Amino acid sequence: MTDWLSRLFVKNCGRVNDPEVRTSYGLMAGVVGIVCNVALCLAKGAIGLASGSVSIVADALNNLSDASSNIVTLAGFKLASKPADKGHPYGHGRFEYLAGLVVAVLVTAVGVELVRSGIERIVDPQPVEFGLSVVVVMLLSIAVKTWMMGFNRTIGRRIESETLEATAVDSRNDAISTLTVLACSAASYATNVQLDGWVALGVGAFVLVSGLGLVRDTVNPLLGQAPSEEVVNRVHEIILGKPGVLGMHDLMIHDYGPGRKFGSAHVEMPASGDPVCIHTLLDDIEKEVERELGIVLTLHYDPIACDDVRPRPEGRGKLVG
């Protein structure tokens, strides 16, 4: 279904390195999340009010808060798609990283709240409502959240989006939480032993740890993390594999948001070479790196005297995120 939705709503869906295509994927994921969470909220709210179940009504409101996370995702992709301007010459791509950080903080806040409510239930146990309506709505929620987890994870990996990866983890946590609560409710109903507080405490701790991990993962790009070894090695392979290149150094790669990476490096070549041919070669390398890796690379020619032409050690240079 994910591929069908992609073909239906994302033009040129296979060109994931195109900023406009990435934005379309992000907007689609945000809208799908809002629709699913609002539908779950309405379904749970109707069943909860009809059955008089306070827990189902509370779960419905939780889905409404999940929809707010999807709105953050939607806003993040929309703001990140703004073109470069005088004040932001490299674009606004880091808005997407900010959106991912907000979602991660919301996940962490949910974990803290679950831990708090779990401790309250342990101190003051309350009977848990259980019936057919509760089972139906929880199973529906688990099915939808599991699908949303797979959907956001697939899209997130396809376009390399930390925001959608965080949203996928949020959906996974919701599905696990609901499944655990359902099992706990059934056990409490069968044995008359109130396990609600302990289960909420365990689930809350799990969600809290996941949220803190997401905060770490989404903060790193904002702080300027180093590029991956795979990217660095591939840039070296492309440059050093060209005829006449003796070595390279001072490779720097800057990340201004998904699809907005800029870099520079010094390329050592014989000083006796034809400047026009050297310029053409460097220009071709820059185009190849941008085409394959999506990095706008600027190369500086370092002339090496003819009597000093010899293999150079392959230094990695300075790496900047």
Secondary structure by P-SEA (a helix, b strand, c coil): caaaaaaaccccccccccaaaaaaaaaaaaaaaaaaaaaaaaaaaaaaaaaccaaaaaaaaaaaaaaaaaaaaaaaaaaaaccccccccccccaaaaaaaaaaaaaaaaaaaaaaaaaaaaaabbbbbbbcaaaaaaaaaaaaaaaaaaaaaaaaaaacccaaaaaaaaaaaaaaaaaaaaaaaaaaaaaccccaaaaaaaaaaaaaaaaaaaaaaaaacccccccccaaaaaaaaaaaaaccccccccbbbbbbcccccccbbbbbbccccccaaaaaaaaaaaaaaaaaacccbbbbbbbbbccccccccccccccccc
